[in-house]
Amino acid sequence: HNFDYLWAKDTYGDFILDLEFQVTQGTNSGIFFRTADLKDPVYTGMEIQISDSYGRDKVSKTGTAGAVYDCLVPSRNAIKPPGEWNRCILTCRGSRVEVVLNGEKVIDMNVDEWTKAGENPDGTRNKFKQAIKDFARVGYVGFQDHGRPVWYRNVRIKRL
């Protein structure tokens, strides 16, 4: 795997993360949050998908920007074209996870509804070996580099 991560030093539980990001053609990256184990971030944290999904009609839980990776499809594909800056605001408060992408709320998730390992509330499968509701509610926040360029700027995080 060609994974690199940039992690914030502290851990965060309830917080607002406000940032801008830019993708290039083929970008596949992510914002990880409440990650329990930095040696196994993919299976111990949740991820907001940061990908070049501009112009796609079909939204998915793995390929569309703003998705909670493998768990929840965004309400729409709100990303701007590659080369333009996007604003993403992630709010975590208790069991609630909200993502606003370019001014549109695309995720409104209650993690307590994810009660089964490997399964989402809508019956679709996910890759996780434990139920999302049992994931850590405090953990590391970080950015993934999955081999294609991605840029982040104006990153601000505020504890709630």
Short mmCIF file of the C-alpha atoms (twelve columns), coordinates in Angstrom:
data_MODEL
# 
_entry.id   MODEL 
# 
loop_
_atom_site.group_PDB 
_atom_site.id 
_atom_site.type_symbol 
_atom_site.label_atom_id 
_atom_site.label_alt_id 
_atom_site.label_comp_id 
_atom_site.label_asym_id 
_atom_site.label_seq_id 
_atom_site.Cartn_x 
_atom_site.Cartn_y 
_atom_site.Cartn_z 
_atom_site.pdbx_PDB_model_num 
ATOM 1   C CA . HIS A 1   0.000   0.000  0.000   1 
ATOM 2   C CA . ASN A 2   1.123   3.459  -0.765  1 
ATOM 3   C CA . PHE A 3   -0.375  5.156  2.312   1 
ATOM 4   C CA . ASP A 4   0.981   8.154  4.141   1 
ATOM 5   C CA . TYR A 5   -0.725  10.052 6.902   1 
ATOM 6   C CA . LEU A 6   -0.340  13.418 8.543   1 
ATOM 7   C CA . TRP A 7   -1.747  13.249 12.100  1 
ATOM 8   C CA . ALA A 8   -2.638  16.019 14.527  1 
ATOM 9   C CA . LYS A 9   -0.652  15.652 17.736  1 
ATOM 10  C CA . ASP A 10  -3.645  15.661 20.109  1 
ATOM 11  C CA . THR A 11  -6.718  13.461 20.206  1 
ATOM 12  C CA . TYR A 12  -10.213 14.844 19.741  1 
ATOM 13  C CA . GLY A 13  -13.680 13.632 20.715  1 
ATOM 14  C CA . ASP A 14  -16.339 16.270 20.119  1 
ATOM 15  C CA . PHE A 15  -15.011 18.867 17.686  1 
ATOM 16  C CA . ILE A 16  -15.504 20.941 14.562  1 
ATOM 17  C CA . LEU A 17  -12.889 20.533 11.830  1 
ATOM 18  C CA . ASP A 18  -13.094 23.289 9.217   1 
ATOM 19  C CA . LEU A 19  -10.758 23.143 6.221   1 
ATOM 20  C CA . GLU A 20  -10.316 23.561 2.515   1 
ATOM 21  C CA . PHE A 21  -9.046  20.884 0.158   1 
ATOM 22  C CA . GLN A 22  -8.228  20.553 -3.514  1 
ATOM 23  C CA . VAL A 23  -8.029  17.382 -5.588  1 
ATOM 24  C CA . THR A 24  -6.471  16.504 -8.909  1 
ATOM 25  C CA . GLN A 25  -7.751  13.988 -11.429 1 
ATOM 26  C CA . GLY A 26  -7.836  10.566 -9.787  1 
ATOM 27  C CA . THR A 27  -7.282  11.772 -6.212  1 
ATOM 28  C CA . ASN A 28  -8.336  9.235  -3.598  1 
ATOM 29  C CA . SER A 29  -7.653  10.444 -0.085  1 
ATOM 30  C CA . GLY A 30  -9.434  10.903 3.191   1 
ATOM 31  C CA . ILE A 31  -9.826  12.763 6.449   1 
ATOM 32  C CA . PHE A 32  -9.563  10.286 9.305   1 
ATOM 33  C CA . PHE A 33  -11.147 11.078 12.652  1 
ATOM 34  C CA . ARG A 34  -11.557 9.514  16.091  1 
ATOM 35  C CA . THR A 35  -8.862  7.037  15.046  1 
ATOM 36  C CA . ALA A 36  -7.933  4.806  17.983  1 
ATOM 37  C CA . ASP A 37  -4.776  3.082  16.689  1 
ATOM 38  C CA . LEU A 38  -2.309  4.897  14.431  1 
ATOM 39  C CA . LYS A 39  -0.799  1.534  13.435  1 
ATOM 40  C CA . ASP A 40  -4.207  0.439  12.068  1 
ATOM 41  C CA . PRO A 41  -6.058  3.633  11.110  1 
ATOM 42  C CA . VAL A 42  -8.138  2.077  8.327   1 
ATOM 43  C CA . TYR A 43  -9.911  -0.283 10.737  1 
ATOM 44  C CA . THR A 44  -9.922  1.770  13.953  1 
ATOM 45  C CA . GLY A 45  -11.092 5.136  12.693  1 
ATOM 46  C CA . MET A 46  -13.721 6.673  10.499  1 
ATOM 47  C CA . GLU A 47  -12.907 8.432  7.240   1 
ATOM 48  C CA . ILE A 48  -14.483 11.194 5.203   1 
ATOM 49  C CA . GLN A 49  -13.807 10.396 1.546   1 
ATOM 50  C CA . ILE A 50  -11.798 13.029 -0.334  1 
ATOM 51  C CA . SER A 51  -11.843 12.023 -3.985  1 
ATOM 52  C CA . ASP A 52  -12.174 13.345 -7.487  1 
ATOM 53  C CA . SER A 53  -15.857 12.508 -7.908  1 
ATOM 54  C CA . TYR A 54  -16.785 15.682 -9.792  1 
ATOM 55  C CA . GLY A 55  -19.414 15.206 -12.480 1 
ATOM 56  C CA . ARG A 56  -20.465 11.694 -11.442 1 
ATOM 57  C CA . ASP A 57  -24.232 11.198 -11.279 1 
ATOM 58  C CA . LYS A 58  -24.087 8.134  -9.065  1 
ATOM 59  C CA . VAL A 59  -23.065 8.635  -5.425  1 
ATOM 60  C CA . SER A 60  -21.399 5.851  -3.464  1 
ATOM 61  C CA . LYS A 61  -20.162 5.162  0.056   1 
ATOM 62  C CA . THR A 62  -16.603 4.585  -1.182  1 
ATOM 63  C CA . GLY A 63  -16.025 6.814  -4.204  1 
ATOM 64  C CA . THR A 64  -17.901 10.054 -3.617  1 
ATOM 65  C CA . ALA A 65  -16.346 13.044 -1.854  1 
ATOM 66  C CA . GLY A 66  -17.986 13.607 1.514   1 
ATOM 67  C CA . ALA A 67  -18.988 9.979  2.086   1 
ATOM 68  C CA . VAL A 68  -18.271 8.381  5.449   1 
ATOM 69  C CA . TYR A 69  -16.080 5.728  3.874   1 
ATOM 70  C CA . ASP A 70  -17.848 2.384  3.413   1 
ATOM 71  C CA . CYS A 71  -20.602 3.440  5.858   1 
ATOM 72  C CA . LEU A 72  -22.779 6.213  4.486   1 
ATOM 73  C CA . VAL A 73  -23.425 7.670  1.033   1 
ATOM 74  C CA . PRO A 74  -23.489 11.482 0.895   1 
ATOM 75  C CA . SER A 75  -26.858 13.036 0.037   1 
ATOM 76  C CA . ARG A 76  -25.289 14.432 -3.125  1 
ATOM 77  C CA . ASN A 77  -21.994 14.845 -4.973  1 
ATOM 78  C CA . ALA A 78  -21.112 18.398 -3.873  1 
ATOM 79  C CA . ILE A 79  -17.435 18.538 -4.877  1 
ATOM 80  C CA . LYS A 80  -16.055 21.163 -7.251  1 
ATOM 81  C CA . PRO A 81  -13.935 20.273 -10.315 1 
ATOM 82  C CA . PRO A 82  -10.278 19.265 -9.820  1 
ATOM 83  C CA . GLY A 83  -8.101  22.335 -9.277  1 
ATOM 84  C CA . GLU A 84  -10.766 24.274 -7.354  1 
ATOM 85  C CA . TRP A 85  -10.801 24.652 -3.583  1 
ATOM 86  C CA . ASN A 86  -13.568 22.933 -1.615  1 
ATOM 87  C CA . ARG A 87  -14.622 23.774 1.939   1 
ATOM 88  C CA . CYS A 88  -15.416 20.886 4.258   1 
ATOM 89  C CA . ILE A 89  -16.752 21.201 7.800   1 
ATOM 90  C CA . LEU A 90  -16.843 18.028 9.887   1 
ATOM 91  C CA . THR A 91  -18.714 18.203 13.182  1 
ATOM 92  C CA . CYS A 92  -18.574 15.345 15.700  1 
ATOM 93  C CA . ARG A 93  -20.717 15.565 18.803  1 
ATOM 94  C CA . GLY A 94  -21.393 12.374 20.751  1 
ATOM 95  C CA . SER A 95  -22.924 9.881  18.330  1 
ATOM 96  C CA . ARG A 96  -23.584 12.519 15.673  1 
ATOM 97  C CA . VAL A 97  -21.348 13.073 12.655  1 
ATOM 98  C CA . GLU A 98  -22.185 15.856 10.217  1 
ATOM 99  C CA . VAL A 99  -20.361 16.825 7.024   1 
ATOM 100 C CA . VAL A 100 -21.013 20.076 5.182   1 
ATOM 101 C CA . LEU A 101 -19.279 20.198 1.800   1 
ATOM 102 C CA . ASN A 102 -19.277 23.502 -0.103  1 
ATOM 103 C CA . GLY A 103 -22.195 24.780 1.973   1 
ATOM 104 C CA . GLU A 104 -24.366 21.663 1.603   1 
ATOM 105 C CA . LYS A 105 -25.015 19.196 4.398   1 
ATOM 106 C CA . VAL A 106 -24.134 15.887 2.726   1 
ATOM 107 C CA . ILE A 107 -23.832 13.690 5.841   1 
ATOM 108 C CA . ASP A 108 -26.040 13.580 8.918   1 
ATOM 109 C CA . MET A 109 -25.102 10.354 10.686  1 
ATOM 110 C CA . ASN A 110 -25.917 8.834  14.043  1 
ATOM 111 C CA . VAL A 111 -23.197 6.230  14.603  1 
ATOM 112 C CA . ASP A 112 -25.377 4.503  17.226  1 
ATOM 113 C CA . GLU A 113 -27.439 3.125  14.317  1 
ATOM 114 C CA . TRP A 114 -24.403 1.093  13.123  1 
ATOM 115 C CA . THR A 115 -25.000 -1.826 15.508  1 
ATOM 116 C CA . LYS A 116 -23.498 -4.769 13.557  1 
ATOM 117 C CA . ALA A 117 -19.922 -5.527 12.573  1 
ATOM 118 C CA . GLY A 118 -19.497 -5.553 8.798   1 
ATOM 119 C CA . GLU A 119 -22.968 -4.150 8.129   1 
ATOM 120 C CA . ASN A 120 -24.582 -0.755 7.637   1 
ATOM 121 C CA . PRO A 121 -28.134 0.036  8.834   1 
ATOM 122 C CA . ASP A 122 -29.394 -0.171 5.231   1 
ATOM 123 C CA . GLY A 123 -28.178 -3.777 5.014   1 
ATOM 124 C CA . THR A 124 -25.150 -3.086 2.794   1 
ATOM 125 C CA . ARG A 125 -21.799 -4.557 3.836   1 
ATOM 126 C CA . ASN A 126 -18.813 -2.629 5.189   1 
ATOM 127 C CA . LYS A 127 -15.214 -3.654 5.835   1 
ATOM 128 C CA . PHE A 128 -15.221 -3.100 9.593   1 
ATOM 129 C CA . LYS A 129 -14.627 -5.943 12.031  1 
ATOM 130 C CA . GLN A 130 -16.519 -4.185 14.812  1 
ATOM 131 C CA . ALA A 131 -19.762 -2.234 14.852  1 
ATOM 132 C CA . ILE A 132 -19.212 1.473  14.164  1 
ATOM 133 C CA . LYS A 133 -21.213 2.335  17.318  1 
ATOM 134 C CA . ASP A 134 -18.436 0.609  19.313  1 
ATOM 135 C CA . PHE A 135 -15.628 2.642  17.738  1 
ATOM 136 C CA . ALA A 136 -13.691 5.041  19.959  1 
ATOM 137 C CA . ARG A 137 -15.440 8.378  20.467  1 
ATOM 138 C CA . VAL A 138 -12.086 10.089 21.051  1 
ATOM 139 C CA . GLY A 139 -9.109  9.615  18.767  1 
ATOM 140 C CA . TYR A 140 -6.643  11.050 16.304  1 
ATOM 141 C CA . VAL A 141 -7.489  13.292 13.356  1 
ATOM 142 C CA . GLY A 142 -5.393  12.964 10.228  1 
ATOM 143 C CA . PHE A 143 -5.112  13.246 6.486   1 
ATOM 144 C CA . GLN A 144 -4.404  10.339 4.175   1 
ATOM 145 C CA . ASP A 145 -2.273  10.478 1.044   1 
ATOM 146 C CA . HIS A 146 -3.213  7.613  -1.237  1 
ATOM 147 C CA . GLY A 147 -0.656  8.240  -3.953  1 
ATOM 148 C CA . ARG A 148 -2.317  11.033 -5.967  1 
ATOM 149 C CA . PRO A 149 -1.896  14.737 -5.152  1 
ATOM 150 C CA . VAL A 150 -4.245  16.356 -2.654  1 
ATOM 151 C CA . TRP A 151 -3.921  19.721 -0.950  1 
ATOM 152 C CA . TYR A 152 -5.283  20.984 2.363   1 
ATOM 153 C CA . ARG A 153 -5.224  24.550 3.664   1 
ATOM 154 C CA . ASN A 154 -6.795  26.775 6.346   1 
ATOM 155 C CA . VAL A 155 -7.203  23.765 8.637   1 
ATOM 156 C CA . ARG A 156 -8.843  24.684 11.906  1 
ATOM 157 C CA . ILE A 157 -10.085 22.404 14.661  1 
ATOM 158 C CA . LYS A 158 -12.111 23.438 17.692  1 
ATOM 159 C CA . ARG A 159 -13.047 21.253 20.638  1 
ATOM 160 C CA . LEU A 160 -16.710 21.308 21.625  1 
# 
